[in-house]
Amino acid sequence: MLLYYTCTSCAVHALCSLYNLDSDASVDLSALARLGSGSACRSVHGGFVEWQMGKREDGKDSTAKQLWNREHWPELRVLILVVSNFFF
């Protein structure tokens, strides 16, 4: 699934670059990525990101906000360990 989120985020970046939208402050890339998948909105920003739920019924205000860039904690390392392949 992680690959799907990353691909969705990458596609949003590529399309926005193609149409010169990424420099436009009115375009929220995380909102566009959110249309593909919820987790994709977090992949748009680097570093530590908060996924904000929003209040609208249609979910269009559910976006991601960068809290800290990836240089904020240069010594931090993250290890992800999968202990089961059972999905809930």
N, C-alpha and C positions, 0 to 999 in steps of 0.2 A: 504494500500500500504506500510506503514511503516514496517509492519511485513514481507512483501516480501523482502524489501531491507535488513533488518536485517538478515533474513534467508539466503539470497545470500551471505552476508558478512561472516556469521557464517560458511557456507558450504566451502567457500574459505579457511578460517582459519583451519577448520578441515582437509581438503584435503592436505593443505600444511604441517600441522603437521604430518599427516600420512606418507607423503613422505619426511619428514625432509627438506622441502623447505623454511620454515619461517626464518631460520638462514642464508640463502643464500642471499647475497646482490644483486645478479643479478635478483632475483625474486621480482617484484613489486606487492604486494598483491592487491593494489588498482586497478591496470590494469587488474588483473584476475577477481576481483569482478565486474569491469566495464563491462565485457562481459555478466554478468547476468542482470545488470541494471545500469543505470548511477548513480543513487543515492546510490547504494550499495558501490561504491568506497569511498564515504565519511564515511561510517559506519566502514570501516576497521581500521581507526585511531580514537583514543579517543580525547576528547577536541575540540578545534576549528580547523576546516579543510576547506581548500579552494579546490574547484573542478576546476582544470585547464582544459580549453577547448582543448588545443592542436591544431595542424595545419594539421595533416594528414587526408586525405580523409576517411580512414577506421576507424578513431577514436581511434586507438591503443595508441596514445600518450595523450589521455584524461584521466588523472589520478588525484588523490587527494594528497594533500600535507598538513601535519599537521603544523599549524601555532603556536599553543600553546597547551600544554598538559592540562588535566582536572584539574590539581592543580594550574594552572596559576592564575585563579580568583576564589578562594574558596568560596567567599561570593556571587558570581553571581548565580541567580536562573532564570530559564526560564519558562514562562507560555505560553502554546499554547491554544488558545481559538478558537474553531470552531464556527463560527456564521451562517454558512449556509452549507447545504449538497449539494448545486448546484456545479457541476464540469464544468469547462470551457472547 
